[in-house]
């Protein structure tokens, strides 16, 4: 195991909470448990990318504006943001397996509401419930890696999860387009159901039960957490969309007191809804900050690259979609390799190396002008993905593996929360730059390169300071 700023540690170590380290599941049960998790990842991740493609069809089918159709996405994301930390606490009390299977079942039952929705209200409500189910799956899928894999293979398991996320993200638009070409928009919400059934069946049998804890669930903190994070998300979303209104003012008026009261109820012990005990660990704070920053960088690139392809290179929509594939494909390739390197090299070096590669790919993208070869466009996008893949696995490993074993659910929730924070901040920054420089500008990609390089430099400097301190 390796920390974010230290050298790799060989073998297993004592779990900080005093429990015995897991030895993982035997083969082939380990494979079936992992397949359940990968199927659940496909269910929750591909669902979002498919829904993005269907928004114009949803708008037309329900006779609503394009702006209102976005609630098919927003309702899902708001529910995830609201439910992440409460679900993490519920998983620690009830056990990971129960929350995982319950989340899968809730997601699929709510999918039938989306499939049969005849109004925006029904669709948004169904998507909101699906988001709660997805939050349960996200919280537990990372924590279960430490249960089904032996310690030496945990980094590889995290890498496999990253590959599943990347494949699902890349496949979503293509699958969505195929479904929409032969069926109505309602059908897209049924695409993930086979993955859900597979995940549920395999998970019920292969995933081991984890012990429950006799603790009371803090409903007041959960309510404050839900209200505060949901209102904050709505406020930031309005800023990103440049659609400030009286509802924006209401959102921030709810978010500030809710988060303040939540802070007053928060303590540094493990019973707290907000995992301050994890935030006290310097390595975890660094990993969370780096994760949020890296996802903001990727959001800047993925939001601006299609506009550049359309407005600067004048490509058709189907061609733009093809040019976007190398980026997640690069993540898949790099994640597979990076997962095998985490136990051999310090995470700080791997994370910094990935961000430097990402910086190089972003700079290359920003310099491309009409008339360049297809190879250069594909290669530059792929390098961005490779850099992010190299970074993501060791950083995710730090967020999951450094945390005490009994806090794996909270650690997995913080991993997902840092991703959502980074994506939201990246979207806001991209929107601001679009308004100032125009959608065809490469300013967001240049900003992404500068941010990635700054974080890589800070990571290496921090590692050098840590090494100097140890020598002294």
N, C-alpha and C positions, 0 to 999 in steps of 0.2 A: 504494500500500500504506500502511496506517496501523498504528501501534502502539497498545498498550492505553492508553498515557498520553501520547501525542504527537499532533501534527497529522498529517493525511494526507500521504503522500508521493506525488508524481506520477511516473508512469513506472515503469521497472524499475530495480532496484538490483543491485549486484554480490552474488552469493551468497557467504555468509560462508565457505564451504568452498573457495572458489576456482573452482568449476565454473561453467559458463556457464548463465545462466537459461534455462529452457525457453521455447519460443515457442508451445507447445501444438500440438494436432492440427488439420489443416484440416477444414473442413466438407465433407461430412457425416460423415466418420469420427469427429469429435469427438462428434457426437450419438449415434452407435452405441456408442461407448465409455462415454459418460455413461449411456446406457440400460442397459448392462451393470451399472454400479455401482448404479443405482437398483433394478434387479431383485434384485441381491444384498442390498441393504438391505431390500427387501420380504421376501426369503427369511429373513433372520436376525431382523428386528425383529418381523414379524407372527407368526412362529413362537412367540415368547414370549407375546404377548397372547392368541393362540388357545389355547395350552396352559393359561393361567390359567383360561379359561372352562371347559375340559374337566376340571379337577381333580375335581369331584364325580362325574363319569361314570367317570373313571379309578379313583377310590376304589371305586365300586360294581362296576365290571367286573373288577377284580383282587381284590376282596374284602379290601381293606386299609382302615386308618383314614384319615381325612382328613389327619391329621398326616403319615402316611407318604407319602401321595400327593404332598405338596409336594416330594418328592425328584425328581419329574419336572421341576420348575423349578430346585431347588437344584443338582442335578447339572450342569445346563446352565450356570448362573451361575458355579459354582465353577470349571469348566473354563475359562471365559472369563477369570476373574480370574487363574488360574494361568498361562495361556498368552500373555497380552497382551505382556508385555515380552520373553519368549523369542522369540515370533513376530516382533516388531519387529526383533530382532537377526538372525533368520533371513532376514527380507525384505531387510535391508541387505546380507547376504552373498550370498544366492542371486538376488536381484532381485525386485522387487515383483510382476511378472506371474506368475512361477512360484508364489509363495506364495499369491497371490490365486486362481489357477486350482486349485491344490492344495487350498486351503481349501474352495472351492466343491464340488469333487469329494468330499472327505471328508465334508462336511456331508450331501450327498445320499445317499451310500452308507450312512451311519449312520442316515439317516431310514428306510431300509427295515427296520432293526432295531427302530425305534420303531413302525413300522406293523405289524410282526408280533410285537410283544412279548406274551408270555403270562404274564409275572411282573414284579414290581417290579424285581428285579435286572437283568433284560434291558432293561427300559425305562430305568432309571437309567443303565446302562452305555452304551446307545445315545445317550441324551441328553448324557452326558458327552463322548462322541466328537464329537457334533454341536457342542458348545460349543467344542471345540478348533478345528473348522473355522470356526465363527463368529468366533473370535478372529483367525484369519488374515485373514478378510474385513474385519473392523473395522479392523485395523491398516493394511491396504493401501488401503481405499476412501478414506480421508482423504488419504493420501499421493498417490494417483493423481490427485487434483484438480489438483495442481500440474504434473502431467505432461500431462494432456489439454487443459487450458485455458491460454490465454496469460495472462501475469501480470495484465493489467487485468481479466480476467474471472474470476480465482480467487475473489473474494468472491461473485460470482454463482453459481459452481459450488458453493461451500459452502452457499449459501442453498438451491440446488436439492436438495442432499443432506439438508438439514434438513427441507425440505418432504416429501421421500420418507419420512423417519423418522416425521414427524407423521402422514402419510396411512396408513402401515403400522400405526402404533399405534392410530389411530382405527378403521381397518377391521377389525383383528384380532378384537375381540369380536363384531362383527356377522357376520363371515364364519364365526367359530367356532360361533356360535349356529345359523346356517343349516346348516352341515355336520352338526352334532349332531342337527338336527331331521330329517335324512333318512338319516343313516348313523351307525355306531358311532364311539366315541372314537378308534379306530385311524386313522380317515380324516383326522383333523385334521392328522396329521403328513405327509400327502401333499399338502396344499393348496399348500405352497410349492414343490413340485418343478417345476412349469412355470416359475416365476420363476428357479429355479436352472439349469434347462436353457437358458433364454434368456440368463441372465448368463454361463454357461459358453461358449455358442456365440459370442455377440458379443464376449466378452472375449478369446477365443482369436484372433479375427480383428482386432478394432479396437484393443485396448489395446496400446500399444507395449512392447517389451521394454526393461528397464532393465539397465544393466551390473551384473554381479556383482563381488564383492570377494574377493580371495584372503586371507581371514582365517579363523582357527580359531574354531569355535563353543565357547564356554565352557560345557561341560556341567555342571560343578559349580555354577556360579552359576545356571544355568537350573534345576537341581534344587532349590537353596536357595530360589530365587524361587517356584517352584511350591509347595513345601511350606509356606513362610512365608505367602504370600498366601492359599492355600487354608485353612490352619489359622486364620488371622486372620478370614477370611470366615465360617467356621463358628462361631467364638467370637462375632463381632458378630451373626450371625443368631440364635444362642441367646439373646443379650441382647434382641434385638428381639422374639423370640417368647415371652420370659419362660419359657424351657424349659431353664434351667441344670441341668446334671447332671455326672456324672464325665467325660463326653465333652467338656463345655465346658472343664473344667480341663485335660484332655489337649490340647485344641486350643491353648489359650494357652501350654501348656508346650512345644508344638512351634513355635508361631509366633514366640515371643520369641527363642530361640536361632537359629532359621533366619534370621530377619531380621537378627539381630546379626552372624552369620557372613557373610551376604550383604553387609552394610555394610562388613565388614573386607576383603572382596574387591573392593569397588567403588572405582573411581578416577574422576577427572574427565575421562578421555579417552574417545574415541568407542567404544573396544572394550568398555567396561563394560556389563554387562547392565542396570544401573539408569542411566538417562540423566542423570547428575549434570551433564554439560556443558550440558544444557538448563536444569536447575534453577539453574545459576549466573546465567542471564539474568534480570534483575529483572522484565522485562515478561512473560516466560513464567511465572515463579513466581506473579505476580499473576493472570495469566489462568487458571492451573490452580486457584488458590484460589477465584477468583470462580466458575468453572465448578462446582466441587464444592459451593459454597455455594448457587448458584442451583438445582442439581438437588435439593439437600436441601430447599430451599423448595418446589419443585414437588412433591416426594414428600409433604411435609406436607399440601399442598392436595389432591392427588389421592387420598390415603388417607383423609382425613377428610371430604371433600365427599360421597362416597356414603353414609357413615354418617349425616351430617346430613340428607341427603335422605330416608333411610329412617326414622330415629328421630325427627327433628323434624318433617318434613313428611309422613311416612307415605306416601311414594310406593311404587308397585309396582316390582319389579326391572326390568321392561322400560322403565318411565318413567325410572328412574334412569340406565339406559344411554343414553337419548336426551339427558338433561341433561348427560351427560359429554362428548358430542360437540363442543359449542361450544369447549371448551378446546383440544383439538388442532387444531380448525379455525381458531381464532384464531392459533395458532402458524404454520400454513400460510400464512395471509394476510400476517402480519407478516414472516415469513422471506423471502417473495417480495419485499416492499418493502425490507426491511433490506439484503438482498444487493445492491441497487442503490444504497444510500446509503453503503456502507463506504468507497468511494474518494472520497467527497465530504466526509465529516465524520470527525472524530476518533473512534476506537473508544471512548475513555473516555466521551465525551458520549453516544454511542448506547447503550453498556452501562448507564450510569447512568439514562438516560431509560427504557430498557426495565424496569429494576428499579423505578423510581418508578411506572410504569404498573402493573406487577405488584403493587406495594404497594397502589395504589388499588383494584385488582380484589379483592385479598384482604380488605381492610377492608370493602368493599361486601358481599362474601360473608358475612363474620362478622356483619354487622348485619341480615341478612335473617331474617325471622321468618315463621311460618305465616300464610298469607293474602296474601302478596305476589304480584304478578303473575308469570306465566311469563316475561315479557319481562325482568324484573329478574334472575331466576335465570340465564337464558340470557346476558344482557349481562354480568353479573358474572363468570361463568365464561369468557366469550369475552375479556374484558379481561385476565384473568390469562394466558390463552394469548397474546394479542397482546403483552403486556409481555415474556413469556419469549421469544417469537419475535424481538422487537426486540433483546433482549440476546444471544441465542444466536449469531446469525450473526457479528456483529463479534468476539465473544469467541472463537468457533471459528476465525475467520480469523486472529486474533492467534496462537493456539496452533499453527496450521499454517504460516502465511506468515512469521512471524518466525524460525522455526527454520531453520538451514542446509539447503540443498536435499538434501544427502546424508543428513540426519537426519530426513527427512520421515516415514519409517516409525516412528521412535521418537516423533516429535511426534504422529503419529496415535494411537499406543498410549497416550501420556500423556493425550490428549484423552478416549479411551474410559475410561481408568483413573480420571480425575477425575470422570467421570460416574458410574461405578460406586461410587466412594467417597462421592459426594454422595447417591446414592440409598440406600446402606446406612445412612449416618448419619441421613438423613431418616426412614427406616423405624424406626430405633431410637428417635429422638426422638418420633415419632408414637406408637409403642407405649407409651413411658413416659407420655406425656400421656393416652393412652386409659385407662391403668390408674389414673392420679391423678384425672382429671376426668370420665371416662366417654366413650364413643364418640360421644355426641350433642353433646359440648361443642365450641365453636368455638375452644378454646384453641390447637390446632395451627395453625389458619388465622391467628389473631392473631400467634402466634409467627413464622409465615412472613412476615407483613407487616413485623414489626419487624426481622427479619433482613435482608430485602430492602432495607428503607429504610436500615439501618445500612451495608450494603455499598455502596449507591448513594452515600451521603454520604461514605464513605471514599474511593471512587473519584474523586469530584469534588474532595475536599480534596487528594488525592494529585496530581491533575492541576494544581491551582493551585500547589502547592508546587514541582512540576517546572517550571512556567512562571516562577515567581519566581526559581528557581535559574538558569534560562537567561538571564533579564534581568540578574541580578547578574553 
